[in-house]
Structure formats: structure tokens, C-alpha cells
Amino acid sequence: MQFSILQENLIKTLNVVKRAVPSKPQLPILSSFLISVSKTKISVSATNLYLGIESQASGSITTPGEMAVPAKIFYEVINHISPGKIELSLEKNTLIIKSKSGSTRVQCLTAKDFPSFPSSTKKDLRLQIPDFTGTLEKVLFSASRDETRPILTSVLFSLGQKSRVVTTNGFRLAVQEVDGEFETQELLAPAKSINEVVGISKQTDSDAVLSVSTELKQLFFFVDSHEITVRMLEGDFPPYQKIIPSSFKTEVEIDVLEFVSHLKAAQIFARDVSNIVSLEFGKNKLVISAVSSSLGSHQSQMDVGATGQLPAKIAFNVNYILDFIQAIKPEKLWFGMNEGLQPAMFKISGDDKFFYVVMPFKLNK
């Protein structure tokens, strides 16, 4: 195998592919990049068995071949070479990297030990979802990070005449409706892997196209010159529809910038009381408070547009509200609630396609 390539082109490719290299690989070979060179293309791949990324790099090919090179050391070597043309060749199990300033020899692994990648076919369902990356960004924050309950760490693609992308951790629920009609089915994918798809999409400034292989139980994402495979999860997503309120006794319009300022001040005193912050709505006002037996207390007030049953009081884990605002970055919020221990809802003012449901907490008297 022998080819030449610009350092800046190769490092750009590696910056994408290294997202799939596991920090604690199940198999030694998974800590490698697979470099495959055919007569017409150069590709670099990596996988952790749940997420796989294959990217194309442009260069000049002399001799086809393939090798598995240790990802960490190879990335560091290429990253420290100055921009410009570099030549790579394989002699037995040694990769030789030559640049204008010197040469490096890296011991390689056998390429045949690298897991084979599943391939998308024309039979697979191909979905062009408008602003796919923006849709995913609105819900990913709400997925659980607790690996002991894998289903809650997933993203649900609920497709049909009315399609949705959904995440939950059991205490909060984010739902984004998707334009278009698709074949009715439900797909589950790890939120961690989907987050990497979003990162690549933003890095390349290209939206993602999704292809679904129900036979292989794989999702294929095509982003610019990158093909990303994500292994679907199996199981039943929680019946989230049951906790979505259908009506509200109290409705409120909230300015986000001021709201965040008050929440962060209350958060200081909520840290040792499970991050619980109280919201009390009165006529045209909202009182935000937190009480700590060891630190003290905080209370502040802001003007809001509140209608319906007033006064109304409810308490949340303040991180659930701040996480949502940080992910969505709205200017104004609509908030709806019923009783203090029933699920409440946040929306972006003027946007009926997204909503966020949060379970409240009981306040100690």
C-alpha cells in the first residue's frame, strides 16, 4: 500500500473518524484506524461496535492496500506534521510516514482482524428529514446517561403520518415533531452515538440524511463525505404519551434571560437539597426560591404574564430547566401546569412542534 495526501486533508478526516474510537475498547483492534486504499479512493474507518464512522479522504494513490494503525499514536504523529504533502507506505507490518521534515515508522495490526462494516443498500428506507441536526439537538439533552437502563439512554424515532423524535430519563421528556410522512415504525438508537452524528454534522456544516436497515438493525447517516453507522437498540420505549398533559389550569409567558439569572442565583442554595427550586406564580409575577438548612436561602421575583388558576406553586430540579434552556436557547418560554405534583410543560413561545415535560418534586414543609 502506498499513497500521498495533504496533511491538512488527512487530519481533517481523522478529526471526524476518531469520534468512533473507544477509550476502553472491548477488543485491542478497536483502538485502531482502518485505512483502506483502493484504486480510486482512500478511506479511514473506526468503530466501537455501536458506532462506526467511515470517511473519504482525497489523495494520490500509488498502490492499493489496507492496514490497521493504532489510532492514538497515528493521530498524534499526523497532528504534529506541518501542513503539506506527506507520503504513506506499508512495508510488512510497518507504516512509514514521510514528510518534508522527516519520517516516522509505526507498527500496525492486521487489517483482517478489524470488524467489517455493515453496508447500506438500495432496499433500505432513506429519509430526508428537514433540519435533521437541529431536530436532534432539541431533544438529546433529555436522554438519560445511566447505562443500567439502556432504553432511557436512547433516542426514539417514532415515524408515521405524525412523526416525532423523543428522549426521556424518566423525570423529563423532550419531544420534537418532524415534518413529512414516513413508513410507520419505531426506531431506537443510543443518544451518545446520535450526539456524535450531530457533532459531525456541525463540524462539516452539512445536514444528515438517514437510511434505515431493519434487517441489519442499523441506522446509516450520510453527512458530507462521511458514512456513520449506528446499531439500533432493542426494547420498548416507555409509554411517554401517558404523562403529557392535555390541558392546563395555569399558563405563563416567561422572559428567558431574566429567568435564567434568577434560577442560577437560587441554584447556589439548592445544591445540597437535591437541586430543588420552587416557582410560585401570582398575578403578573413569579417568585423563585430555594432553601438550604446549612447554607441559607434565596428568593427573587420577576414580572411574567400569568393567566388561569393563581396563585400556583410548583418545584423542580433546577438543572432540568437550565439544561433545557441551554440546549434550546429560546428568547421566551410558554409554561403550563396543573397541580403542584402533576407533570408540567415548557414550550418555545410561538413553536408548537416542540415541547418539554418535567416531573415536579414535593417540597418539604
C-alpha positions as CSV (number, residue, x, y, z in Angstrom):
1,M,0.0,0.0,0.0
2,Q,1.3,3.5,-0.9
3,F,-0.4,6.9,-1.3
4,S,0.3,10.6,-0.8
5,I,-2.0,13.1,0.8
6,L,-2.0,16.6,2.2
7,Q,-1.5,16.7,6.0
8,E,-4.4,19.1,6.3
9,N,-6.8,16.8,4.4
10,L,-5.8,13.8,6.5
11,I,-6.1,15.5,9.9
12,K,-9.5,16.8,8.9
13,T,-10.6,13.3,8.2
14,L,-9.1,11.9,11.4
15,N,-10.8,14.6,13.5
16,V,-14.1,13.1,12.4
17,V,-13.3,9.4,12.5
18,K,-11.7,9.5,16.0
19,R,-15.1,10.1,17.4
20,A,-15.8,6.3,17.0
21,V,-12.5,5.1,18.6
22,P,-13.4,3.8,22.1
23,S,-11.5,4.9,25.2
24,K,-11.9,1.4,26.7
25,P,-12.0,-1.0,23.7
26,Q,-13.7,-4.4,24.1
27,L,-11.1,-5.7,21.6
28,P,-7.5,-4.4,21.0
29,I,-8.1,-3.9,17.3
30,L,-10.9,-1.4,18.1
31,S,-8.2,1.1,19.3
32,S,-7.1,1.4,15.6
33,F,-8.0,3.3,12.5
34,L,-8.6,1.1,9.5
35,I,-7.0,2.7,6.4
36,S,-8.3,1.2,3.2
37,V,-6.9,2.3,-0.2
38,S,-8.5,1.1,-3.4
39,K,-7.6,2.1,-7.0
40,T,-10.0,5.1,-6.7
41,K,-10.4,6.1,-3.1
42,I,-8.8,6.5,0.3
43,S,-11.0,5.8,3.3
44,V,-10.4,5.9,7.1
45,S,-12.7,4.0,9.5
46,A,-13.2,3.4,13.2
47,T,-15.8,1.7,15.3
48,N,-16.7,0.9,18.9
49,L,-19.2,-1.8,17.7
50,Y,-22.2,0.5,18.4
51,L,-21.0,3.5,16.4
52,G,-18.9,3.3,13.2
53,I,-17.6,6.1,11.0
54,E,-16.1,5.7,7.5
55,S,-14.7,8.9,5.9
56,Q,-13.3,9.5,2.4
57,A,-10.1,11.5,2.0
58,S,-8.7,12.8,-1.2
59,G,-5.1,12.0,-2.2
60,S,-2.9,10.4,-4.9
61,I,-2.9,6.5,-4.9
62,T,0.1,4.5,-6.0
63,T,-0.6,1.1,-4.7
64,P,-3.9,-0.2,-3.1
65,G,-4.0,-2.0,0.3
66,E,-5.2,-1.7,3.8
67,M,-3.9,-1.6,7.4
68,A,-5.0,-1.1,11.0
69,V,-2.9,1.5,12.6
70,P,-3.0,2.4,16.4
71,A,-5.4,5.4,16.4
72,K,-3.9,7.5,19.2
73,I,-0.3,7.4,18.1
74,F,-1.2,7.8,14.4
75,Y,-3.4,10.9,15.2
76,E,-0.6,12.4,17.3
77,V,2.0,11.9,14.6
78,I,-0.1,13.4,11.8
79,N,-1.2,16.2,14.0
80,H,2.4,17.3,14.6
81,I,3.4,17.2,11.0
82,S,3.4,20.6,9.3
83,P,0.8,21.2,6.6
84,G,1.8,20.0,3.1
85,K,2.2,16.7,1.2
86,I,3.0,13.5,3.1
87,E,3.6,10.0,1.8
88,L,2.4,6.9,3.5
89,S,3.5,3.3,2.6
90,L,3.2,-0.1,4.2
91,E,6.2,-2.4,4.4
92,K,5.1,-5.7,6.0
93,N,3.5,-4.6,9.3
94,T,5.2,-1.2,9.5
95,L,3.6,2.1,8.3
96,I,6.2,4.6,7.0
97,I,5.1,8.2,7.1
98,K,7.4,10.7,5.2
99,S,7.1,14.5,5.2
100,K,9.5,17.2,4.1
101,S,10.9,17.4,7.6
102,G,11.4,13.7,8.4
103,S,10.0,10.2,8.6
104,T,8.1,8.1,11.2
105,R,7.7,4.3,11.4
106,V,4.5,3.0,13.2
107,Q,3.9,-0.7,13.9
108,C,0.5,-1.8,12.5
109,L,-2.0,-4.5,13.3
110,T,-3.5,-7.0,10.8
111,A,-6.4,-5.3,8.9
112,K,-8.3,-8.6,8.6
113,D,-8.9,-8.5,12.4
114,F,-10.8,-5.2,12.1
115,P,-14.6,-5.7,12.2
116,S,-16.4,-5.5,8.9
117,F,-18.8,-2.6,8.4
118,P,-22.4,-3.1,7.5
119,S,-23.4,-1.5,4.2
120,S,-26.5,0.4,3.3
121,T,-28.4,-0.9,0.2
122,K,-31.0,0.5,-2.2
123,K,-33.6,-1.6,-0.3
124,D,-33.1,0.4,2.9
125,L,-35.5,3.1,3.8
126,R,-33.9,6.5,3.1
127,L,-35.3,9.5,5.0
128,Q,-34.6,13.2,4.2
129,I,-35.7,15.0,7.4
130,P,-35.6,18.8,7.2
131,D,-33.0,20.3,9.6
132,F,-32.2,16.9,10.9
133,T,-29.3,18.2,13.1
134,G,-31.5,21.0,14.6
135,T,-34.2,18.5,15.4
136,L,-31.8,16.2,17.2
137,E,-30.2,19.0,19.2
138,K,-33.5,19.9,20.7
139,V,-34.0,16.5,22.4
140,L,-30.6,14.9,23.0
141,F,-30.1,16.7,26.4
142,S,-33.1,15.0,27.9
143,A,-31.8,11.4,27.5
144,S,-30.5,9.5,30.5
145,R,-26.8,8.8,31.0
146,D,-27.4,5.9,33.3
147,E,-26.2,2.8,31.3
148,T,-28.0,0.4,33.7
149,R,-31.3,1.4,31.9
150,P,-30.2,1.4,28.2
151,I,-33.7,2.2,26.9
152,L,-33.6,5.6,28.7
153,T,-30.3,6.4,27.1
154,S,-31.8,6.1,23.6
155,V,-33.5,8.4,21.1
156,L,-36.8,7.3,19.8
157,F,-37.6,7.9,16.2
158,S,-41.4,7.5,16.1
159,L,-42.2,7.6,12.4
160,G,-45.6,7.7,10.6
161,Q,-48.1,10.2,9.4
162,K,-47.2,12.2,12.6
163,S,-43.5,11.7,13.3
164,R,-41.6,12.6,16.4
165,V,-38.1,12.4,17.9
166,V,-38.3,11.7,21.6
167,T,-36.0,11.3,24.7
168,T,-36.6,10.8,28.4
169,N,-34.7,10.0,31.5
170,G,-37.8,9.1,33.5
171,F,-38.2,12.5,35.1
172,R,-38.2,14.7,32.0
173,L,-39.4,14.3,28.4
174,A,-38.4,16.2,25.2
175,V,-40.5,15.8,22.1
176,Q,-39.9,17.3,18.6
177,E,-42.4,16.8,15.9
178,V,-41.0,16.1,12.4
179,D,-42.4,17.3,9.1
180,G,-43.2,14.7,6.4
181,E,-44.9,11.4,6.3
182,F,-42.9,8.2,6.7
183,E,-43.5,4.5,6.9
184,T,-44.9,3.7,10.3
185,Q,-42.2,2.3,12.6
186,E,-40.3,3.0,15.8
187,L,-36.5,3.1,15.9
188,L,-34.3,3.3,19.0
189,A,-30.7,4.4,18.8
190,P,-28.1,5.3,21.6
191,A,-28.2,9.0,22.3
192,K,-24.5,9.0,22.7
193,S,-24.0,7.8,19.2
194,I,-26.6,10.2,17.8
195,N,-24.8,13.0,19.5
196,E,-21.7,12.2,17.5
197,V,-23.7,12.4,14.3
198,V,-24.8,15.9,15.4
199,G,-21.2,16.8,16.1
200,I,-20.0,15.7,12.7
201,S,-22.9,17.5,11.0
202,K,-22.0,20.7,12.8
203,Q,-18.3,20.2,12.1
204,T,-18.8,19.8,8.4
205,D,-21.7,22.3,8.2
206,S,-23.8,19.6,6.4
207,D,-27.1,18.2,7.4
208,A,-27.6,14.4,7.8
209,V,-29.6,12.0,5.6
210,L,-30.8,8.9,7.4
211,S,-31.1,5.4,5.9
212,V,-32.7,2.6,7.9
213,S,-31.9,-1.1,7.6
214,T,-34.4,-3.0,9.7
215,E,-32.8,-6.3,8.5
216,L,-29.4,-5.3,9.8
217,K,-30.8,-3.3,12.7
218,Q,-28.6,-0.4,11.7
219,L,-29.1,3.3,11.1
220,F,-26.9,4.8,8.4
221,F,-26.2,8.6,8.4
222,F,-24.7,10.2,5.4
223,V,-23.0,13.5,6.3
224,D,-20.9,15.1,3.5
225,S,-18.1,12.5,2.8
226,H,-18.8,10.6,5.9
227,E,-20.9,7.4,6.4
228,I,-21.9,6.8,10.0
229,T,-23.4,3.5,11.2
230,V,-25.3,3.3,14.5
231,R,-26.5,0.0,15.9
232,M,-30.2,0.2,16.9
233,L,-31.2,-0.8,20.5
234,E,-33.9,-3.3,21.1
235,G,-36.6,-3.0,23.7
236,D,-39.8,-1.0,24.5
237,F,-39.6,2.8,24.9
238,P,-41.6,4.0,27.9
239,P,-45.3,4.9,27.1
240,Y,-44.4,8.6,27.2
241,Q,-47.8,9.7,25.9
242,K,-49.4,9.0,29.2
243,I,-47.6,11.8,31.1
244,I,-48.3,14.5,28.5
245,P,-50.9,16.9,29.9
246,S,-53.8,17.7,27.6
247,S,-54.9,20.9,29.3
248,F,-53.5,23.4,31.8
249,K,-55.0,25.4,34.7
250,T,-52.2,27.9,34.8
251,E,-50.4,29.3,31.7
252,V,-47.4,31.7,31.8
253,E,-45.2,33.6,29.4
254,I,-41.6,34.0,30.7
255,D,-38.6,36.1,29.5
256,V,-35.7,33.6,29.4
257,L,-32.7,35.9,30.1
258,E,-34.1,37.2,33.4
259,F,-35.5,33.7,34.3
260,V,-32.1,32.1,33.9
261,S,-30.4,34.8,36.1
262,H,-32.9,34.1,38.9
263,L,-32.6,30.3,38.6
264,K,-28.8,30.4,38.8
265,A,-29.0,32.6,41.9
266,A,-31.4,30.1,43.5
267,Q,-29.2,27.1,42.3
268,I,-26.5,28.2,44.7
269,F,-28.7,27.3,47.7
270,A,-30.3,24.3,46.1
271,R,-27.2,22.2,45.6
272,D,-27.4,20.4,48.9
273,V,-31.2,19.9,48.7
274,S,-31.3,17.8,45.5
275,N,-31.2,21.0,43.4
276,I,-34.9,21.7,44.2
277,V,-36.1,25.2,43.4
278,S,-39.6,26.5,44.0
279,L,-41.6,28.5,41.4
280,E,-44.7,30.4,42.7
281,F,-46.9,32.2,40.2
282,G,-49.1,35.1,41.1
283,K,-50.8,37.8,39.1
284,N,-48.2,39.0,36.7
285,K,-45.3,37.8,38.9
286,L,-43.1,34.8,39.6
287,V,-41.2,34.2,42.8
288,I,-38.2,31.9,42.6
289,S,-36.8,30.5,45.8
290,A,-34.5,27.8,47.3
291,V,-33.9,27.0,50.9
292,S,-30.9,25.2,52.4
293,S,-30.7,24.3,56.1
294,S,-26.9,24.6,56.1
295,L,-26.3,27.4,53.6
296,G,-29.3,29.8,53.9
297,S,-31.9,30.8,51.4
298,H,-32.6,32.8,48.3
299,Q,-35.8,34.4,47.0
300,S,-36.2,36.7,44.0
301,Q,-39.1,38.0,41.9
302,M,-39.7,38.8,38.2
303,D,-42.6,40.0,36.1
304,V,-44.4,37.4,34.0
305,G,-47.7,37.1,32.0
306,A,-49.7,34.6,34.1
307,T,-53.3,33.6,33.5
308,G,-55.7,30.9,34.9
309,Q,-55.6,29.5,38.4
310,L,-53.5,31.7,40.6
311,P,-51.5,31.6,42.8
312,A,-49.9,28.4,41.7
313,K,-46.8,26.7,43.2
314,I,-44.5,24.0,41.8
315,A,-40.9,22.8,42.4
316,F,-38.4,21.3,40.0
317,N,-34.8,20.1,39.9
318,V,-33.4,23.4,38.6
319,N,-30.9,21.5,36.4
320,Y,-33.7,20.1,34.4
321,I,-34.8,23.7,33.5
322,L,-31.3,25.0,32.9
323,D,-30.3,22.0,30.7
324,F,-33.4,22.6,28.6
325,I,-32.8,26.4,28.2
326,Q,-29.1,25.8,27.4
327,A,-29.9,23.2,24.7
328,I,-32.8,25.2,23.1
329,K,-31.7,28.8,23.7
330,P,-35.2,30.3,23.4
331,E,-35.9,34.0,24.0
332,K,-39.3,33.5,25.5
333,L,-41.0,30.5,27.1
334,W,-44.5,29.3,27.5
335,F,-45.2,27.3,30.7
336,G,-48.2,25.3,31.6
337,M,-49.1,23.5,34.8
338,N,-52.0,22.0,36.7
339,E,-51.5,20.8,40.3
340,G,-48.1,21.1,42.1
341,L,-47.3,17.4,41.8
342,Q,-48.5,16.8,38.2
343,P,-46.3,16.9,35.1
344,A,-45.8,20.5,33.8
345,M,-44.8,21.6,30.3
346,F,-42.4,24.1,28.7
347,K,-42.6,25.3,25.1
348,I,-40.7,27.8,23.0
349,S,-43.1,30.7,22.5
350,G,-44.5,30.6,19.0
351,D,-43.3,27.0,18.3
352,D,-45.9,24.2,18.7
353,K,-43.7,21.4,17.3
354,F,-41.5,21.1,20.3
355,F,-42.5,20.6,24.0
356,Y,-40.7,19.6,27.2
357,V,-42.5,17.9,30.0
358,V,-40.9,17.9,33.5
359,M,-42.0,15.9,36.6
360,P,-42.2,18.2,39.7
361,F,-40.8,17.4,43.2
362,K,-42.6,17.6,46.5
363,L,-41.4,20.4,48.8
364,N,-40.7,19.6,52.4
365,K,-42.6,21.9,54.7
